[in-house]
Amino acid sequence: MKLLFERSCPGRGAALLPACDVPAAEFDAALLRDQAPRLPEISEIDLGRHYTELAKQTHGVNDGFYPLGSCTMKYNPRVNEEMAALPGFTQIHPLQPVETVQGCLEVIYESEQLLCEITGMDGMTFQPAAGAHGEYTGLLLIRKYHLSRGDTARTKIIVPDSAHGTNPASAAMAGFQVVSVPSNDQGGVDLDALRKAVGPDTAGLMLTNPNTVGLFDPNILEITKIIHDAGGLCYYDGANLNAIMGHARPGDMGFDCVHINLHKTFSTPHGGGGPGSGPVGCKSFLEAFLPSPRVKKNGETFSFGTPEQTMGQVRSFYGNFLVVVRALTYVLTLGKEGIPEASAGAVLNANYLMKKLVGAYDMSYDTQCMHEFVMTLQGLAHDTGVTAMDVAKRLLDFGIHPPTMYFPLIVHEALMVEPTETESPETLDEAAEVFLKILEEAKTDPESLHHAPHDCAIGRPDEVTAARAPVLRYSFGE
């Protein structure tokens, strides 16, 4: 399809603005451009058709099954959008006097109380704008804690080999050295390797539980004890909180701080670049280091306060506020009974779909999963030449978004499938039939799968070149 620049025609426009009824502002010439920006000139109908065409080529949760493992692409209830669109939330400015935005401050305060209850934490900040941003903030908490005690020798963060790629990246950005520990045969942390890795230089551990192969580590209390006994702190990557919310709390497992993906677990928009939200919670002994400002309740009113040894701000203002509104709506809608029902539904759906595929597809671990499961297509690739990439691309022809591919790295030819609790049994049955059909195609006509998808607007782009040499700027024929 054509770009807007390619549709542009000099003199066309879509803006019909009323006459200015206030004095025109004059700007210093030093602040002005030397020449006008080269923006496309296009009519309203062409603009509408352009974005409609883009929408038709985009697959979202509203279009069909979206089992993107670890990303929890569940349905975003419309009531969340209604609440986030209320004028009292949208028509505000972050620099307004606090007495004029009491309702907004109450949203942040109540969200903190509820999410702390769900995670077993004592305090929380909503500044981080995404999960990885939350990881970074949590690691700064750990760093501030050790430095406040004069413990400058703790320079290493332990990360399991099955972790999200953002974990070691965040640790490195926070100034730590990363120590990788292997998984055991059951997909959990190798305790012997962990004991060997800890020492007086251990600052902490980053861990997801359930982990990235969809398994709850039965040794979690022993894992956190090993770290604490060594003088380190435990950080919980909340990427998979959707599997346990309402049933188990990171704080009760021994974790000292946690980030939550509101754009995953709590049904706010996810994908397309955001907006995301990665609040960070912590135990009381770390609250003094949280980013500033924090919302405080004084009787019936709310105000901002600065933690005693704050790390400062990790983002402008107070985070992606309207995402928090959506998440609070979700929590209040489900309530105390609905939150554990949602996570139980996620686990049920994952096991239901997995059982339908067991025996046809090889599972990375032969056991009950939590909210997601990981298949290994290594055997299929060896026997037929059909790879995880081929299967993923073929799924697009059936209106199914591919699972996460080639992750976690400890599973070869991996497909990570997360159905989420918002999918019906009928949808899961249909998805299972598609997976089985593709498997049959792999055995009878493997060559066709190498060229999938066959029916989509875009076939197989040159993904290596796209990743290494992306074209991010229109050339205007230059």
N, C-alpha and C positions, 0 to 999 in steps of 0.2 A: 504494500500500500504506500501511497505517497505521504511524505512528511508535510507538516504545515507550511514549511518554507517552500516546498515544491508546489503547494496549492496557492501560495500567495500571489496576489495581483495588485499592483500599485493603485492606491486610491480607495480600495475596498476597506470596509470596517464593520464592526458589529456593535459599537458603543453609541448609544443615544443618550447623552448626558444633558440634564437641564442646565439652563444658564446659571452661572455662578452668582449667588446672592450675598456673598461676603467679599470684602476687599481681597484682591489677589496678593499673595505673598511674594515678596521679592527675595531672591537668593543671591548671595555673593557669587560673582562670576567664577571664583576659584573652586566653588563647589559644583559647578555645572559641567556636563560633558562637553567635549569639543564637537561631537557629532551625535545625533540621535541614535539610540540602539537599533540594530537591524532586526526588528521584530516582524513576524509575518503579518501581512495585511489581507484579511479574509472576512467573508461575510458570515453572518450568524448561522445560516443554514449549512454552509460548508463546514463551519466549526463543529456544529452539532453532529453532522454526518461523520466527520473525522473521528470524534471520540466514541460514537456509536460503533463504528467499525473496529476501533481498538478494543472496545468492550466485548465484541463478539469473538475476538481472538484471545481473550483472557479467560482462564479457568479459575473459578472461585468456589467456595463452599456452596453458594447458591446455584451453581451450575451442575454439580454432581459430586460423586464420592471423592474425598480428598484425604487419603490415608498417609499423609506425609509424616513419617516417623519422627518422633521427638519434638515436632513442631506443634502438635495439638491443634490442628485446624478445625476446631469445632464451630458449630453454628453460633452466630452472634445474635441473640434475641433482639427483636425490634424495640422492645420496651427500653432497652439500654440506650438506643439511639434517641428515643423520645425524651428521655430524661436529660441526656447530654445536650439536647437542642433547646432546652428551656432558656428563655431570655435571661433569667437571673444568673445563668452559668455562662452564656455565650457573650453577653453584652457587658463584660467587665474588663478592667484593665489591671495588670499585675501591680501597678504602682498606686492604685487607689488606697485611700485611708482604710485601715483594717475595720473600722466601725461600719463601713459601707459594704463590706463583703463578708459579713458574719456567717451567712449560709454556706459560702464556699469554704471558709475555714472549718466549719462544722463537718463538711463532707470529708476533708482531709483528716480531721481528728477522729471521726467515727470509723473511717476506713482503717486508720492505724490501729484502733482498738480491736476491730474484728479480725484483721489480718494477723495481728500479734497473737490473738487467741487461736487462730487456725494453725499458725506455725510454731507456737510455743515460745515466742520472743517477747521482749519487754518494751522495745521502742523501735520506731521505724522512720525512714526518710523516703519521700516520694520523688526526690530529685532525679535519680538515674532514669535515663530516657530509653533504656533497653536492657535486655538480660546481660549482655557482655559489659555494658556500662555499670550494671549492678555488681557484677563480679569484681570489676576494678575498684568500685567503692568499698565493697566488703574487704578486699585485700588491703586497702588503705586503712581501714579500721584496725585490721590485724597489725599492720605496720606501726600505726600510731600507738597502739597498746604496748607493744614491745619497747618502742623508743621511750615512752613515758616512764618506763621502769628502768631505763638505762641499759636495756638488754639489746645491745647493738650487734651481737654475734648471730642473731637469728635471721639468717638471710635466705633460707631455702623453703620452698613450698612443695609439698609432695602431691603429685597428681597421678591417678591411675591411668594405665595405658588405654583404657576404654573411654576416657573423658571426652567431652566436647572440645573441639579444637580451640575454642575461645578460652578455655581454662588456662592452659600454659601461656597463651598470648597475654591474657590479663595479668598473670603473675609476673611475667617478664616486664610488662609496662609499669607495674607497681614497684619495680626495682628488685625483684626476687630472682633467685636461681631456681630452676624447675628440676625436680627429681621425679622421674617416672618410675612407678612400681607396676609389676605385671599382674595380670588376672590369674586366678586359679582355674582348674578344670571345670568348675561350676559357674564360671562367669563373674565371680565376685573378686574382692581384693585378696591377694596372696598375703596372708598374715605374717608368714615367716619373712617374706621380702620386705614387708612394711616395718617389721621390728628391726631389720638390718638397716633400713633407710633412715630411721629417726635418730636424733642426737641433739647435742646442745646447740646446733645450728638450725634446728627445725623451727620455722616460724608457724607453720600450719599445714593443714590438709584441705584440698578441695575435692569434694565428692558429690556425686549425684546418686540418689537412692530413692526409688529404683534407678538402676544404672542404665547405660545406653544400650544394653542388650535386653532391656525390659525385665530385669530380675531384681527383686528386693534382696539385699545382702543380709543373710541371717546372722552374720557376725558384726553387725553395725555397732553394737554397744562395745564390743571388744576393740573395734577399729578406733572409735573415738577415745576410748580409754588409753590406748597405746600412744596416741598423739598427746593427750593431756598429761600423761605420766612423763612424757619427754619435755613438757613445758610449752608445747605448741597449742594453737587454737584450731578449731574445726569450722570450716566454711561449707555450707550446704548450697549447692547449685540447685535452684528450685525448678529447673526445666521440666522435671517429671512429677511435680507436685500433684498434677491432676489425677495420678493413680492412687494417692493416699490421703488426700485432704478429707478431714473429718474422721479418719480412722487412726492415723499416726501423725505425730508432730516432730519436725526436725529438732526442736528444742528438747524434746524428751529423749531423742536418740543421742544427745550429747553435743549437738552443734551449737556453736557460739554466735554465729551470724548466718544469714540466709538472704538470697535474693529471690524474688518472685517475678514470674513473667505474667503481668496482668493481661498481655495480649495473647496468652495461651490458656492458662488455667482458669482465668476469670472472664473468658468469653468476650474480650474486647477485640477490635479489629487487628488482624495479623496478616502481614504480607504487603507487597507493593511498597516496601520501604518504610512503613510505619503509618501513624505514630505508634511507638511502642511505649512500654513503661516497665521498669525493673526495680521496684521498691526494694530497699534493703532493711531487714530487721536485725536486731541484735539483742543479746542479753544485757541486763542492767549495767554490768561493769564496763560495757563498751559504749553506752549511751552518750557519755561525755565527749566522745570523738565524732559523733554523727555530723553530717553536713548541716550548715546553717542556711536559713532559719528553720525552726520547728514550730509547729502549732501547739500552743498551750491553752488549757481551759482554766478560766478564772471565774468560778461561780457559774453564771449563765452566759458569760461572754468568752470570746476567743481572741488570742493575740499571738504574736510571733515572739520566739525566744531564741537565744543563742547558746548552744551547748558549751560547757565550760572550756573544753579543750578541742573545740570543733576543728575539723579538717578544712573548714571553709566551704565554698560552694563547688559542686561538681557539675553544675549546670545552671543556666540562668534561671532566676526566679524559683518556682516551686515544683517543677516537673510538668509532665503532660496532663494537665488538670482534668480535661474532659475524658481522658481515658480512665482516670480514677473514678469519675462520676459513673461511668459505665460499669466498672468493676463493683462498685458499692451497690449499684442497682441489682446486679447479678447475685451478690451475696445476700442482700435483703430479700430478694425474690425467692431464693431457694431456702434460706433459713437454716436453722440448726439440723433439721431432718434432711433437707434437700442436698446439702453439701456432701455428706457421706454417700447419699444415693447416687449422686453424679459420679463420684470416683468409683463406686462399686459397678456402675454401668459401664464405665470405661474399661475396667478389668474384665467384666463379663463379655463385652463385645470383642475385645482382643482375643480372649481365649476361644470364643465361639468361632471366629474366623480362622484362627490358627488350627483348630481341630478339624475344620473342613478341608484344610490344605495339607495336614500331616499325612505322610505316606506318599503323597505326590511330590511335594516340595520338601527339601531337606531343611530342617530347623537347626539353627546354630547351637541350641541347647535343648535337650529332650526333657523339658519340665514345664510346669504351669508358668505362664508369664504374668506380668502385671498389665499395664495399659498398652503395651506394644510388644511385638515379637520380631525377631530378625531371622530371615531365611538366608541360606547360603546356596548360591547357584554355581558353586565351584564344580560340582559333579556334572551338572547340566552343561556347563561351558566345556568341560573336558570331553563329554560324550558327543555333543552336537555342535559345539562352536557357538551356541547361543549364550550371550552374556546377560548379566543383570541389566546393562544398558539397553540391550535389545528388548527384553521383556518390559522394561519401563517405558520405552518408546511405543511399543505396541499397545500398551494400556490406553494411550491417548486416543487411539482409534475407537475405543469403546466408551469414551467420555469419562474416563477415570484418570485423575491426576496420579502420576507415578508416586510410589513410596520413596523414601529417602534412599539414595543409591550409594554403595561403596562406603557405608558408615554404619557402625564403628569400624575403625581400621583393623581391629583384631579379628574381624570376620571377613573372609575373602569372598568376592562377588556377592556382597551383602545387599539385601533389600530389607529395609526397616519399615514395618507396617504398623500404623497406629489408627485404628478405626474411629476412635472417640465415642463417647457415650451418646452423642446426638444422632447416631445412625440407627436406622431401623433394622430388624432381622431380615426384612425383604431386601434391603440394600446390600446387606452382608452376603446373603445368599446369591444375589446377582453378581457381586464382586467375585465370590468364590468360583462361580461358573466361568467367569471371564479368565481368571487365573488358570483354571484347569484347561480351558480352550487353548490359551496361549501355550501351555505346556505341551499339548498335543501337536500344535503347529510346530513347535521346536523340534519335535521328534520326526514329523513327516515332511516339513518344508522349512528347514532352518534358514535357507537363503532368503526367504521372504521377510523374515524377522530382522535381518541385517539392514533392511531398507525401510523399516517402520519408523514413524507412522506413515500410513498410506493415504489417509483421508483428512489430514489436518491442513490448515492454511499454510503452515510452515513444516517442512520435512525435517531433515537433520542438518542444522547449521554446522559450520566449522567451529566447534566449541573451543578448541585449543587456540585458534587464532582470535576468536572473540574474547577469550580470557586474557591473552597475552598482548593483543594489540587492538583494544576496543576503539571504535570510532565514536567519540563522545561529543564532537563539535561539528556542526554543519559548515561545509567549506565555502559556500556561496560561489562555487566554481573556481575557487582560488587554486 
